[in-house]
Amino acid sequence: RATTGGVVWDGTSDWVIGYNRFLGNCLIFDAELWGILDGLKLIQRRGHSSVVIHFDSLEVVKAIHGNISKISNSALIRRIHRILSQESQ
């Protein structure tokens, strides 16, 4: 059973909001992608203009960056790319 979540901090390192989600049965890799996707959707809805994402899974970061130039087999990665492409920064 998997859960995911994260914390959004502002530019002065003050806590803004936390989030989490119960995912049920899924791979750890997918749970980490869900955490990034949920965080991006949250900050996009809140209208933040500049974001830095800190993440501790090199495998996930490589998968996201490695699929920018080609079509990804992962729907989660495609959704992350779609949000990132909508933002100017």
GINORDA-V139923 format. One record per backbone hydrogen bond with DSSP energy under -1.0 kcal/mol. CO is the residue of the C=O (numbers start at 1). NH is the residue of the N-H. Records with the same first field share a line. If there is no record, write none. Layout:
CO: NH ; NH
This chain:
2: 23 ; 24
4: 21
6: 19
8: 16 ; 17
10: 13
14: 10
17: 8
19: 6
21: 4
24: 2
27: 31
28: 32
29: 33
30: 34
31: 35
32: 36
33: 37
34: 38
35: 39
36: 40
37: 41
38: 42
39: 43
40: 44
41: 45
42: 46
43: 48
44: 47
57: 61
58: 62
59: 63
60: 64
61: 65
62: 66
65: 68
74: 78
75: 79
76: 80
77: 81
78: 82
79: 83
80: 84
81: 85
82: 86
